[in-house]
Amino acid sequence: MTAHTQSADQLMEKIQSLPSERITEVEDFVDFLKSRTKRRKPSFAYKETLNFPVISVGKWPEDLSLRREDMYGDDGR
């Protein structure tokens, strides 16, 4: 007997020991889990690549600096 079969048998014994209204709840929960599993998309699904237009504005000036001090001054604000 495999470990999966033993687990299933133990689970069945536990379920059978429950009152009938609780068994109905267990059945509803199992149905919920099954439906949730079906709705999930596989994680390896590839999405279509977006094709954005590329606009070239030419080269940046050689002396361009993006340092904060150069753009806003060096007064610390």
Secondary structure, 3 states (H helix, E strand, C coil): CCHHHHHHHHHHHHHHCCCHHHHHHHHHHHHHHHHHHHHCCCCCCCCCCCCCCCCCCCCCCCCCCCCHHHHHCCCCC
